[in-house]
């Protein structure tokens, strides 16, 4: 990555590329927009939302330092924040499809972030390669989580697509590149992708997580309210209008019915009507 590819002419002022640098603050705004509601309302995955808010804001800080061009280590912060953002997107979707509790998801993310730091220190010139690998991983994870039942976020996809088109067209040598203009394609990329991150976070990390079914259970093991083929010992999850009861993130099948709550993952044995925990989630009944 280099400033020369971002079209805007380098200045001799405080910021080398003022338009690209200032537009990077859109990521900070997106992080704040995600963090404030998390503090105000209870959410089963509040810690994840706050973590994502910090990562988005770090994206903005890294980009300001990078396009400012006057700060030592600016590119390292920029590259690390970019990779950390992509890693979060993929890890969160993986956690949903695997029915991980929030603590496990954040632990895996922390380990992955440590690996990213190691990679950047060992091979600082390979950022584009790592970014491509993580981007493809994010795409696969997003497809998997939608196949598991979570709704798509078309607004985020549309914002990302528009940002990509403007960024490519506004690169140095591109048809929209005007080095002295206040309208920069890369600045548009900053604003639109920041909005896409906010949209994704608002839907995926909201107060009511998307209802998904990971590793579908064999017929008769888990049933929803109004479901067919009810059998003795089935678990009634009270699923209504595509939303799981408050406090439940997802349901995984297999030998047992696994319910992920806001605090941790508990495995409840559906057979013989037994319950393995003493504090049932509201709206969840065991037959």
RAQUILIN-V557210 format. One record per backbone hydrogen bond with DSSP energy under -1.0 kcal/mol. NH is the residue of the N-H (numbers start at 1). CO is the residue of the C=O. E is the energy in kcal/mol with one decimal. If there is no record, write none. Layout:
nh & co & e
NH & CO & E
NH & CO & E
This chain:
nh & co & e
5 & 2 & -1.2
6 & 3 & -1.8
8 & 6 & -2.5
9 & 179 & -2.3
11 & 16 & -2.7
16 & 68 & -2.9
17 & 67 & -1.9
21 & 17 & -2.5
22 & 18 & -2.7
23 & 19 & -2.2
25 & 22 & -1.7
26 & 23 & -1.7
27 & 24 & -1.6
29 & 25 & -2.2
30 & 26 & -2.3
31 & 27 & -2.4
32 & 28 & -2.3
33 & 29 & -2.5
34 & 30 & -1.5
35 & 31 & -2.1
36 & 32 & -2.4
39 & 35 & -1.6
40 & 36 & -1.5
41 & 37 & -2.3
46 & 43 & -1.5
49 & 45 & -2.0
50 & 46 & -2.6
51 & 47 & -2.2
52 & 48 & -2.6
53 & 49 & -2.1
54 & 50 & -2.2
55 & 51 & -2.3
56 & 52 & -2.6
57 & 53 & -2.2
58 & 54 & -2.4
59 & 55 & -1.9
60 & 56 & -1.5
61 & 57 & -2.4
62 & 58 & -2.9
63 & 59 & -2.0
64 & 60 & -2.5
65 & 61 & -2.4
66 & 62 & -2.2
67 & 63 & -2.9
68 & 64 & -1.9
69 & 65 & -1.2
74 & 71 & -1.7
77 & 73 & -2.1
78 & 74 & -2.4
79 & 75 & -3.0
80 & 76 & -2.4
81 & 77 & -2.4
82 & 78 & -2.0
83 & 79 & -2.4
84 & 80 & -2.3
85 & 81 & -2.0
86 & 82 & -2.1
87 & 83 & -2.4
88 & 84 & -2.0
89 & 85 & -2.1
90 & 86 & -2.1
91 & 87 & -2.8
92 & 88 & -2.8
93 & 89 & -1.8
94 & 90 & -2.2
95 & 91 & -2.6
96 & 92 & -2.1
97 & 93 & -2.4
98 & 94 & -2.1
100 & 95 & -2.9
105 & 101 & -2.4
106 & 102 & -2.5
107 & 103 & -1.9
108 & 104 & -2.6
109 & 105 & -2.1
110 & 106 & -2.4
111 & 107 & -2.2
112 & 108 & -2.3
113 & 109 & -2.5
114 & 110 & -2.1
115 & 111 & -1.8
116 & 112 & -2.1
117 & 113 & -2.2
118 & 114 & -2.0
119 & 115 & -2.5
120 & 116 & -2.7
121 & 117 & -2.1
122 & 118 & -2.3
123 & 119 & -3.2
126 & 123 & -1.9
130 & 126 & -2.3
131 & 127 & -2.9
132 & 128 & -2.1
133 & 129 & -2.3
134 & 130 & -2.5
135 & 131 & -2.5
136 & 132 & -2.3
137 & 133 & -2.0
138 & 134 & -2.7
139 & 135 & -2.1
140 & 136 & -2.3
141 & 137 & -2.5
142 & 138 & -2.6
143 & 139 & -2.2
144 & 140 & -2.2
145 & 141 & -2.4
146 & 142 & -1.8
147 & 143 & -2.2
148 & 144 & -1.4
149 & 146 & -1.2
150 & 145 & -2.1
157 & 153 & -1.8
158 & 154 & -2.7
159 & 155 & -2.2
160 & 156 & -2.3
161 & 157 & -2.5
162 & 158 & -2.5
163 & 159 & -2.3
164 & 160 & -2.3
165 & 161 & -2.2
166 & 162 & -2.3
167 & 163 & -2.3
168 & 164 & -2.5
169 & 165 & -2.5
170 & 166 & -1.6
172 & 5 & -1.7
174 & 171 & -3.0
176 & 169 & -2.7
177 & 174 & -1.3
181 & 178 & -2.2
188 & 184 & -2.0
189 & 185 & -1.9
190 & 186 & -1.9
191 & 187 & -2.1
192 & 188 & -2.8
193 & 189 & -2.5
194 & 190 & -1.9
195 & 191 & -1.9
196 & 192 & -2.0
197 & 193 & -2.4
198 & 194 & -2.1
199 & 195 & -2.5
200 & 196 & -2.7
201 & 197 & -2.7
202 & 198 & -2.6
203 & 199 & -1.8
204 & 200 & -3.2
205 & 201 & -2.0
213 & 148 & -2.6
214 & 251 & -2.0
221 & 218 & -2.0
223 & 235 & -2.1
227 & 224 & -2.8
234 & 231 & -2.1
236 & 285 & -1.4
237 & 223 & -1.5
240 & 243 & -1.4
243 & 240 & -1.9
248 & 245 & -2.0
249 & 260 & -2.9
251 & 212 & -1.6
252 & 258 & -1.8
253 & 214 & -1.6
253 & 215 & -1.4
257 & 268 & -1.6
258 & 252 & -2.2
259 & 266 & -1.6
260 & 250 & -1.5
261 & 264 & -2.1
266 & 259 & -1.7
268 & 257 & -1.9
273 & 270 & -1.3
274 & 271 & -1.5
284 & 281 & -2.1
285 & 236 & -1.9
287 & 234 & -1.3
